[in-house]
């Protein structure tokens, strides 16, 4: 989590972890996924797993839009966001 938050080099990842990270980075940065990234994720998770991963990421985006639209703040006990906003 610290490496993701601080946008540092990630430690060695399993092929499944790397597929999720690469897919998510492209998905959220460009709103698209390149064919090589798609193929790597498909190889790791199959069609059903990749559909579930994509839906999960889309649901996360939907929640984030709502939180931003309604200006929901951090809980009182948190002084800073655990990840970049």
N, CA, C and O atoms as a printed pandas DataFrame, in Angstrom:
     atom_number atom_name residue_name chain_id  residue_number  x_coord  y_coord  z_coord
0              1         N          UNK        A               1    0.823   -1.185    0.000
1              2        CA          UNK        A               1    0.000    0.000    0.000
2              3         C          UNK        A               1    0.872    1.256    0.000
3              4         O          UNK        A               1    0.572    2.221   -0.703
4              5         N          UNK        A               2    1.939    1.245    0.780
5              6        CA          UNK        A               2    2.806    2.428    0.832
6              7         C          UNK        A               2    3.394    2.739   -0.545
7              8         O          UNK        A               2    3.455    3.900   -0.951
8              9         N          UNK        A               3    3.826    1.701   -1.258
9             10        CA          UNK        A               3    4.406    1.910   -2.589
10            11         C          UNK        A               3    3.378    2.470   -3.560
11            12         O          UNK        A               3    3.695    3.340   -4.371
12            13         N          UNK        A               4    2.144    1.973   -3.479
13            14        CA          UNK        A               4    1.082    2.507   -4.337
14            15         C          UNK        A               4    0.787    3.955   -3.982
15            16         O          UNK        A               4    0.706    4.817   -4.857
16            17         N          UNK        A               5    0.627    4.213   -2.690
17            18        CA          UNK        A               5    0.313    5.567   -2.232
18            19         C          UNK        A               5    1.383    6.557   -2.655
19            20         O          UNK        A               5    1.082    7.651   -3.133
20            21         N          UNK        A               6    2.636    6.162   -2.473
21            22        CA          UNK        A               6    3.757    7.056   -2.745
22            23         C          UNK        A               6    4.226    7.007   -4.198
23            24         O          UNK        A               6    5.187    7.681   -4.568
24            25         N          UNK        A               7    3.546    6.209   -5.016
25            26        CA          UNK        A               7    3.858    6.053   -6.441
26            27         C          UNK        A               7    5.319    5.657   -6.647
27            28         O          UNK        A               7    6.006    6.177   -7.526
28            29         N          UNK        A               8    5.771    4.727   -5.814
29            30        CA          UNK        A               8    7.133    4.215   -5.905
30            31         C          UNK        A               8    7.127    2.896   -6.670
31            32         O          UNK        A               8    6.075    2.328   -6.965
32            33         N          UNK        A               9    8.324    2.430   -6.980
33            34        CA          UNK        A               9    8.480    1.130   -7.622
34            35         C          UNK        A               9    7.846    0.066   -6.733
35            36         O          UNK        A               9    8.045    0.054   -5.518
36            37         N          UNK        A              10    7.088   -0.818   -7.352
37            38        CA          UNK        A              10    6.433   -1.873   -6.584
38            39         C          UNK        A              10    7.395   -3.029   -6.360
39            40         O          UNK        A              10    8.269   -3.285   -7.188
40            41         N          UNK        A              11    7.236   -3.725   -5.244
41            42        CA          UNK        A              11    8.060   -4.913   -5.011
42            43         C          UNK        A              11    7.693   -5.992   -6.026
43            44         O          UNK        A              11    6.736   -5.841   -6.785
44            45         N          UNK        A              12    8.447   -7.063   -6.034
45            46        CA          UNK        A              12    8.149   -8.171   -6.949
46            47         C          UNK        A              12    6.711   -8.632   -6.739
47            48         O          UNK        A              12    6.278   -8.863   -5.610
48            49         N          UNK        A              13    5.984   -8.761   -7.832
49            50        CA          UNK        A              13    4.580   -9.139   -7.775
50            51         C          UNK        A              13    4.375  -10.473   -8.475
51            52         O          UNK        A              13    5.111  -10.829   -9.395
52            53         N          UNK        A              14    3.375  -11.194   -8.030
53            54        CA          UNK        A              14    2.990  -12.410   -8.739
54            55         C          UNK        A              14    2.375  -12.001  -10.075
55            56         O          UNK        A              14    1.981  -10.846  -10.235
56            57         N          UNK        A              15    2.284  -12.913  -11.033
57            58        CA          UNK        A              15    1.644  -12.573  -12.309
58            59         C          UNK        A              15    0.207  -12.067  -12.135
59            60         O          UNK        A              15   -0.218  -11.169  -12.861
60            61         N          UNK        A              16   -0.537  -12.626  -11.193
61            62        CA          UNK        A              16   -1.908  -12.163  -10.954
62            63         C          UNK        A              16   -1.918  -10.746  -10.387
63            64         O          UNK        A              16   -2.704   -9.907  -10.827
64            65         N          UNK        A              17   -1.052  -10.477   -9.415
65            66        CA          UNK        A              17   -0.988   -9.130   -8.834
66            67         C          UNK        A              17   -0.581   -8.102   -9.886
67            68         O          UNK        A              17   -1.160   -7.018   -9.959
68            69         N          UNK        A              18    0.409   -8.443  -10.695
69            70        CA          UNK        A              18    0.864   -7.524  -11.743
70            71         C          UNK        A              18   -0.252   -7.253  -12.747
71            72         O          UNK        A              18   -0.416   -6.122  -13.203
72            73         N          UNK        A              19   -1.017   -8.286  -13.090
73            74        CA          UNK        A              19   -2.123   -8.108  -14.038
74            75         C          UNK        A              19   -3.170   -7.152  -13.478
75            76         O          UNK        A              19   -3.684   -6.303  -14.205
76            77         N          UNK        A              20   -3.493   -7.282  -12.189
77            78        CA          UNK        A              20   -4.482   -6.391  -11.564
78            79         C          UNK        A              20   -3.961   -4.957  -11.533
79            80         O          UNK        A              20   -4.685   -4.029  -11.895
80            81         N          UNK        A              21   -2.723   -4.769  -11.108
81            82        CA          UNK        A              21   -2.146   -3.428  -11.008
82            83         C          UNK        A              21   -2.079   -2.765  -12.385
83            84         O          UNK        A              21   -2.495   -1.616  -12.539
84            85         N          UNK        A              22   -1.567   -3.469  -13.371
85            86        CA          UNK        A              22   -1.442   -2.892  -14.713
86            87         C          UNK        A              22   -2.804   -2.592  -15.325
87            88         O          UNK        A              22   -2.992   -1.542  -15.940
88            89         N          UNK        A              23   -3.750   -3.506  -15.161
89            90        CA          UNK        A              23   -5.105   -3.315  -15.684
90            91         C          UNK        A              23   -5.746   -2.099  -15.013
91            92         O          UNK        A              23   -6.323   -1.244  -15.685
92            93         N          UNK        A              24   -5.641   -2.031  -13.701
93            94        CA          UNK        A              24   -6.234   -0.916  -12.965
94            95         C          UNK        A              24   -5.601    0.417  -13.307
95            96         O          UNK        A              24   -6.307    1.412  -13.467
96            97         N          UNK        A              25   -4.292    0.455  -13.421
97            98        CA          UNK        A              25   -3.614    1.711  -13.765
98            99         C          UNK        A              25   -4.084    2.223  -15.124
99           100         O          UNK        A              25   -4.398    3.404  -15.271
100          101         N          UNK        A              26   -4.131    1.338  -16.109
101          102        CA          UNK        A              26   -4.592    1.774  -17.434
102          103         C          UNK        A              26   -6.060    2.171  -17.401
103          104         O          UNK        A              26   -6.449    3.199  -17.956
104          105         N          UNK        A              27   -6.857    1.362  -16.756
105          106        CA          UNK        A              27   -8.304    1.601  -16.690
106          107         C          UNK        A              27   -8.610    2.969  -16.083
107          108         O          UNK        A              27   -9.429    3.718  -16.616
108          109         N          UNK        A              28   -7.959    3.291  -14.980
109          110        CA          UNK        A              28   -8.255    4.551  -14.296
110          111         C          UNK        A              28   -7.547    5.756  -14.920
111          112         O          UNK        A              28   -8.057    6.873  -14.834
112          113         N          UNK        A              29   -6.394    5.556  -15.539
113          114        CA          UNK        A              29   -5.682    6.681  -16.156
114          115         C          UNK        A              29   -6.263    7.061  -17.515
115          116         O          UNK        A              29   -6.378    8.244  -17.836
116          117         N          UNK        A              30   -6.630    6.056  -18.314
117          118        CA          UNK        A              30   -7.031    6.327  -19.699
118          119         C          UNK        A              30   -8.492    5.990  -19.980
119          120         O          UNK        A              30   -9.022    6.348  -21.032
120          121         N          UNK        A              31   -9.135    5.311  -19.053
121          122        CA          UNK        A              31  -10.518    4.845  -19.213
122          123         C          UNK        A              31  -10.623    3.793  -20.309
123          124         O          UNK        A              31  -11.711    3.507  -20.809
124          125         N          UNK        A              32   -9.501    3.232  -20.669
125          126        CA          UNK        A              32   -9.413    2.157  -21.646
126          127         C          UNK        A              32   -8.310    1.206  -21.177
127          128         O          UNK        A              32   -7.540    1.520  -20.269
128          129         N          UNK        A              33   -8.255    0.045  -21.815
129          130        CA          UNK        A              33   -7.194   -0.916  -21.519
130          131         C          UNK        A              33   -6.631   -1.390  -22.856
131          132         O          UNK        A              33   -7.380   -1.793  -23.746
132          133         N          UNK        A              34   -5.313   -1.338  -22.990
133          134        CA          UNK        A              34   -4.671   -1.767  -24.234
134          135         C          UNK        A              34   -4.845   -3.273  -24.422
135          136         O          UNK        A              34   -5.113   -4.008  -23.471
136          137         N          UNK        A              35   -4.688   -3.707  -25.651
137          138        CA          UNK        A              35   -4.839   -5.133  -25.945
138          139         C          UNK        A              35   -3.829   -5.989  -25.180
139          140         O          UNK        A              35   -4.215   -7.025  -24.640
140          141         N          UNK        A              36   -2.538   -5.596  -25.109
141          142        CA          UNK        A              36   -1.594   -6.423  -24.339
142          143         C          UNK        A              36   -1.970   -6.530  -22.852
143          144         O          UNK        A              36   -1.842   -7.601  -22.259
144          145         N          UNK        A              37   -2.426   -5.443  -22.261
145          146        CA          UNK        A              37   -2.831   -5.472  -20.851
146          147         C          UNK        A              37   -4.076   -6.322  -20.677
147          148         O          UNK        A              37   -4.175   -7.103  -19.730
148          149         N          UNK        A              38   -5.030   -6.172  -21.592
149          150        CA          UNK        A              38   -6.244   -6.983  -21.563
150          151         C          UNK        A              38   -5.891   -8.462  -21.677
151          152         O          UNK        A              38   -6.395   -9.286  -20.915
152          153         N          UNK        A              39   -5.023   -8.797  -22.632
153          154        CA          UNK        A              39   -4.640  -10.196  -22.844
154          155         C          UNK        A              39   -3.945  -10.785  -21.621
155          156         O          UNK        A              39   -4.191  -11.936  -21.260
156          157         N          UNK        A              40   -3.075   -9.998  -20.981
157          158        CA          UNK        A              40   -2.376  -10.484  -19.781
158          159         C          UNK        A              40   -3.363  -10.759  -18.656
159          160         O          UNK        A              40   -3.244  -11.764  -17.954
160          161         N          UNK        A              41   -4.338   -9.872  -18.481
161          162        CA          UNK        A              41   -5.347  -10.079  -17.440
162          163         C          UNK        A              41   -6.249  -11.254  -17.789
163          164         O          UNK        A              41   -6.609  -12.037  -16.910
164          165         N          UNK        A              42   -6.616  -11.388  -19.051
165          166        CA          UNK        A              42   -7.456  -12.504  -19.484
166          167         C          UNK        A              42   -6.747  -13.832  -19.233
167          168         O          UNK        A              42   -7.371  -14.808  -18.817
168          169         N          UNK        A              43   -5.449  -13.859  -19.487
169          170        CA          UNK        A              43   -4.673  -15.082  -19.255
170          171         C          UNK        A              43   -4.679  -15.466  -17.772
171          172         O          UNK        A              43   -4.731  -16.650  -17.437
172          173         N          UNK        A              44   -4.628  -14.484  -16.901
173          174        CA          UNK        A              44   -4.587  -14.755  -15.463
174          175         C          UNK        A              44   -5.953  -15.113  -14.883
175          176         O          UNK        A              44   -6.043  -15.964  -13.998
176          177         N          UNK        A              45   -7.014  -14.475  -15.370
177          178        CA          UNK        A              45   -8.314  -14.580  -14.700
178          179         C          UNK        A              45   -9.419  -15.211  -15.526
179          180         O          UNK        A              45  -10.465  -15.560  -14.979
180          181         N          UNK        A              46   -9.221  -15.366  -16.816
181          182        CA          UNK        A              46  -10.282  -15.881  -17.670
182          183         C          UNK        A              46  -11.366  -14.827  -17.853
183          184         O          UNK        A              46  -11.335  -13.766  -17.231
184          185         N          UNK        A              47  -12.324  -15.142  -18.719
185          186        CA          UNK        A              47  -13.357  -14.169  -19.046
186          187         C          UNK        A              47  -14.182  -13.781  -17.827
187          188         O          UNK        A              47  -14.386  -12.594  -17.571
188          189         N          UNK        A              48  -14.655  -14.758  -17.080
189          190        CA          UNK        A              48  -15.502  -14.453  -15.917
190          191         C          UNK        A              48  -14.752  -13.606  -14.886
191          192         O          UNK        A              48  -15.289  -12.623  -14.376
192          193         N          UNK        A              49  -13.522  -13.987  -14.586
193          194        CA          UNK        A              49  -12.736  -13.239  -13.610
194          195         C          UNK        A              49  -12.441  -11.823  -14.067
195          196         O          UNK        A              49  -12.445  -10.892  -13.262
196          197         N          UNK        A              50  -12.184  -11.657  -15.367
197          198        CA          UNK        A              50  -11.882  -10.326  -15.881
198          199         C          UNK        A              50  -13.130   -9.446  -15.892
199          200         O          UNK        A              50  -13.049   -8.246  -15.631
200          201         N          UNK        A              51  -14.273  -10.038  -16.192
201          202        CA          UNK        A              51  -15.528   -9.281  -16.106
202          203         C          UNK        A              51  -15.761   -8.842  -14.664
203          204         O          UNK        A              51  -16.140   -7.696  -14.419
204          205         N          UNK        A              52  -15.538   -9.741  -13.711
205          206        CA          UNK        A              52  -15.716   -9.393  -12.296
206          207         C          UNK        A              52  -14.743   -8.297  -11.870
207          208         O          UNK        A              52  -15.130   -7.372  -11.156
208          209         N          UNK        A              53  -13.489   -8.391  -12.297
209          210        CA          UNK        A              53  -12.494   -7.370  -11.958
210          211         C          UNK        A              53  -12.896   -6.011  -12.537
211          212         O          UNK        A              53  -12.822   -4.991  -11.852
212          213         N          UNK        A              54  -13.318   -6.007  -13.792
213          214        CA          UNK        A              54  -13.732   -4.759  -14.437
214          215         C          UNK        A              54  -14.948   -4.165  -13.742
215          216         O          UNK        A              54  -15.007   -2.955  -13.523
216          217         N          UNK        A              55  -15.918   -5.003  -13.395
217          218        CA          UNK        A              55  -17.101   -4.516  -12.682
218          219         C          UNK        A              55  -16.734   -3.957  -11.319
219          220         O          UNK        A              55  -17.274   -2.933  -10.902
220          221         N          UNK        A              56  -15.825   -4.617  -10.623
221          222        CA          UNK        A              56  -15.384   -4.135   -9.314
222          223         C          UNK        A              56  -14.729   -2.761   -9.440
223          224         O          UNK        A              56  -14.998   -1.864   -8.641
224          225         N          UNK        A              57  -13.880   -2.602  -10.434
225          226        CA          UNK        A              57  -13.227   -1.309  -10.642
226          227         C          UNK        A              57  -14.240   -0.240  -11.042
227          228         O          UNK        A              57  -14.140    0.907  -10.607
228          229         N          UNK        A              58  -15.208   -0.611  -11.863
229          230        CA          UNK        A              58  -16.256    0.330  -12.246
230          231         C          UNK        A              58  -17.108    0.737  -11.061
231          232         O          UNK        A              58  -17.482    1.903  -10.932
232          233         N          UNK        A              59  -17.417   -0.217  -10.191
233          234        CA          UNK        A              59  -18.201    0.083   -8.992
234          235         C          UNK        A              59  -17.426    1.030   -8.077
235          236         O          UNK        A              59  -18.002    1.959   -7.510
236          237         N          UNK        A              60  -16.135    0.798   -7.936
237          238        CA          UNK        A              60  -15.283    1.690   -7.152
238          239         C          UNK        A              60  -15.368    3.112   -7.708
239          240         O          UNK        A              60  -15.498    4.072   -6.949
240          241         N          UNK        A              61  -15.295    3.243   -9.033
241          242        CA          UNK        A              61  -15.392    4.569   -9.661
242          243         C          UNK        A              61  -16.724    5.224   -9.350
243          244         O          UNK        A              61  -16.782    6.415   -9.045
244          245         N          UNK        A              62  -17.796    4.444   -9.429
245          246        CA          UNK        A              62  -19.134    4.970   -9.140
246          247         C          UNK        A              62  -19.205    5.494   -7.708
247          248         O          UNK        A              62  -19.737    6.578   -7.468
248          249         N          UNK        A              63  -18.675    4.736   -6.766
249          250        CA          UNK        A              63  -18.663    5.187   -5.373
250          251         C          UNK        A              63  -17.832    6.458   -5.219
251          252         O          UNK        A              63  -18.221    7.377   -4.499
252          253         N          UNK        A              64  -16.698    6.504   -5.891
253          254        CA          UNK        A              64  -15.837    7.685   -5.805
254          255         C          UNK        A              64  -16.540    8.922   -6.364
255          256         O          UNK        A              64  -16.420   10.009   -5.798
256          257         N          UNK        A              65  -17.263    8.770   -7.458
257          258        CA          UNK        A              65  -18.012    9.903   -8.024
258          259         C          UNK        A              65  -19.038   10.417   -7.030
259          260         O          UNK        A              65  -19.184   11.626   -6.853
260          261         N          UNK        A              66  -19.747    9.507   -6.382
261          262        CA          UNK        A              66  -20.758    9.912   -5.404
262          263         C          UNK        A              66  -20.126   10.599   -4.198
263          264         O          UNK        A              66  -20.641   11.608   -3.717
264          265         N          UNK        A              67  -19.023   10.062   -3.715
265          266        CA          UNK        A              67  -18.330   10.670   -2.579
266          267         C          UNK        A              67  -17.881   12.083   -2.939
267          268         O          UNK        A              67  -18.001   13.001   -2.128
268          269         N          UNK        A              68  -17.366   12.258   -4.151
269          270        CA          UNK        A              68  -16.934   13.587   -4.588
270          271         C          UNK        A              68  -18.115   14.523   -4.794
271          272         O          UNK        A              68  -18.055   15.690   -4.406
272          273         N          UNK        A              69  -19.187   14.026   -5.398
273          274        CA          UNK        A              69  -20.353   14.875   -5.674
274          275         C          UNK        A              69  -20.993   15.395   -4.395
275          276         O          UNK        A              69  -21.459   16.534   -4.345
276          277         N          UNK        A              70  -21.014   14.560   -3.362
277          278        CA          UNK        A              70  -21.635   14.953   -2.100
278          279         C          UNK        A              70  -20.615   15.448   -1.081
279          280         O          UNK        A              70  -20.944   15.659    0.086
280          281         N          UNK        A              71  -19.362   15.632   -1.535
281          282        CA          UNK        A              71  -18.292   16.186   -0.711
282          283         C          UNK        A              71  -18.178   15.483    0.638
283          284         O          UNK        A              71  -18.114   16.122    1.688
284          285         N          UNK        A              72  -18.154   14.156    0.584
285          286        CA          UNK        A              72  -18.014   13.359    1.799
286          287         C          UNK        A              72  -16.559   13.433    2.256
287          288         O          UNK        A              72  -15.650   13.125    1.485
288          289         N          UNK        A              73  -16.339   13.834    3.482
289          290        CA          UNK        A              73  -14.990   13.973    4.017
290          291         C          UNK        A              73  -14.493   12.694    4.669
291          292         O          UNK        A              73  -15.191   11.681    4.716
292          293         N          UNK        A              74  -13.291   12.768    5.159
293          294        CA          UNK        A              74  -12.704   11.648    5.890
294          295         C          UNK        A              74  -13.374   11.514    7.251
295          296         O          UNK        A              74  -13.865   12.500    7.801
296          297         N          UNK        A              75  -13.398   10.306    7.795
297          298        CA          UNK        A              75  -13.876   10.162    9.171
298          299         C          UNK        A              75  -13.021   11.016   10.110
299          300         O          UNK        A              75  -11.846   11.258    9.834
300          301         N          UNK        A              76  -13.597   11.461   11.192
301          302        CA          UNK        A              76  -12.921   12.378   12.120
302          303         C          UNK        A              76  -11.593   11.822   12.638
303          304         O          UNK        A              76  -10.656   12.581   12.884
304          305         N          UNK        A              77  -11.513   10.502   12.804
305          306        CA          UNK        A              77  -10.291    9.922   13.378
306          307         C          UNK        A              77   -9.124    9.872   12.381
307          308         O          UNK        A              77   -7.989    9.625   12.789
308          309         N          UNK        A              78   -9.376   10.099   11.095
309          310        CA          UNK        A              78   -8.301   10.123   10.101
310          311         C          UNK        A              78   -7.865   11.559    9.847
311          312         O          UNK        A              78   -8.692   12.437    9.602
312          313         N          UNK        A              79   -6.575   11.785    9.906
313          314        CA          UNK        A              79   -6.033   13.122    9.667
314          315         C          UNK        A              79   -5.672   13.333    8.202
315          316         O          UNK        A              79   -5.696   14.461    7.709
316          317         N          UNK        A              80   -5.335   12.239    7.502
317          318        CA          UNK        A              80   -5.002   12.329    6.088
318          319         C          UNK        A              80   -5.476   11.067    5.393
319          320         O          UNK        A              80   -5.646   10.022    6.020
320          321         N          UNK        A              81   -5.686   11.177    4.094
321          322        CA          UNK        A              81   -6.125   10.038    3.297
322          323         C          UNK        A              81   -5.010    8.997    3.239
323          324         O          UNK        A              81   -3.845    9.357    3.071
324          325         N          UNK        A              82   -5.347    7.706    3.376
325          326        CA          UNK        A              82   -4.319    6.670    3.307
326          327         C          UNK        A              82   -3.701    6.547    1.913
327          328         O          UNK        A              82   -2.568    6.084    1.777
328          329         N          UNK        A              83   -4.429    6.955    0.889
329          330        CA          UNK        A              83   -3.933    6.930   -0.485
330          331         C          UNK        A              83   -4.161    8.299   -1.107
331          332         O          UNK        A              83   -4.983    9.066   -0.607
332          333         N          UNK        A              84   -3.450    8.628   -2.194
333          334        CA          UNK        A              84   -3.641    9.941   -2.812
334          335         C          UNK        A              84   -5.066   10.112   -3.321
335          336         O          UNK        A              84   -5.716    9.153   -3.735
336          337         N          UNK        A              85   -5.527   11.330   -3.281
337          338        CA          UNK        A              85   -6.878   11.650   -3.733
338          339         C          UNK        A              85   -6.803   12.365   -5.057
339          340         O          UNK        A              85   -7.835   12.727   -5.622
